Amino acid sequence: MSIEMLVALNISDEDLYQKYRDAMTPLLKTYGGVFHYDFKVSQVLKAEVNSPINRVFTISFTNEEAMNEFFSNEQYLAIKKQYFENSVTSTTIIATYER
């Protein structure tokens, strides 16, 4: 059974965030990862966090081990540092569940 996360972000630099996605997606695929849904959000009606949210997506992996290996991969961490950290002001993991 695969594992999926529902993630909310506040993106401050759309162009830089797109560079992050472009750089990390080929590596994501090597770990069996995929984005199933991806939304740009214009209004949040209710949230359990005070951070603004303007992007919501799901990201899935074949299993939890693959997910953990991907997020700890040195190449991924370098991509994250270069693009993600300068384009996203907050991250909220809404849920992690089996799919």
N, C-alpha and C positions, 0 to 999 in steps of 0.2 A: 504494500500500500504506500502511496506517495505522501509526502508531507508538504503542506502549503502554509504560507504566512500572508496575512492581510496587513498591509503596511500603509501608514499615512505619513506624508512628508509636508514640510513647508519649504518650497523651493524658492530661493532668492535670485538665482541666475539660471534661467531656462536654457540658454545656449551652452553654458558650462555643464549643466546637468545632462543635456543631450550628449555631450562628448563623453561623459561618464558612462551613460548607457551604451553608446557605440563601442567604447573600449572594453567594457566588461561583458557584453553579451556573448562574444565568441567563447570566452573562458567559461561563462555560465553554462553554455551548451555542452562543454566537455564534461561537466559534472552532472549532466542530465537535468539541468535547471531550465525553466521556461517561465515567462510572464503570461498569465492567462487573461487577466483583465488589467486595464490601465485607464484611469480617469483623471482629468483635470477638474478640480472642484471649485466652484465659484462661491458657494455659501455652505457653511457648516451650521446645521440647526441644533445639534447636540453633540457634545464630546465630553469624555471623562478627563481630558487634559486641557490645560490653559494655552498650550501652544497652538498657533494658527495652523491650518491644514489647507493645502491647495492641490494636493496630488494623492490619490489612493490607488493601490494596485495589489494584485496577488502575484506571488512568486512561489513556484513549486519545484520540488526536487524528487527524485526517485525514492529517496529515503533520508532519514535524519543524518546518517553518517556522511552522505554526499553533501548535504547542506552545510554541516559543520566544517567539512574539508574545504568547501568552496570559500566560506567566509573567513577561514584562517589561511588561505593560500597567499603566499608572499606577493605574487603578481597581482592578485585582486587587491590586497592591502595597499600596494603602490598606486593602483588606479584610483582607489577610494581616496587616498591622501591627495592625489593630484587634482581630481575633479569633484568628487562628492563633498568633501569637507569644506570646499569653498563655494559650493552652490546650494547647500541644504542647511537650513538653520535649525530644524528640529525633525526628529524621527519618532514615530509612535508605532510600536508593534501592537495592532489591535487584537490579533488572534493568531495562534499557530495551531494547526489541526491536521488530522489525517484526511486525505482526499480519496 
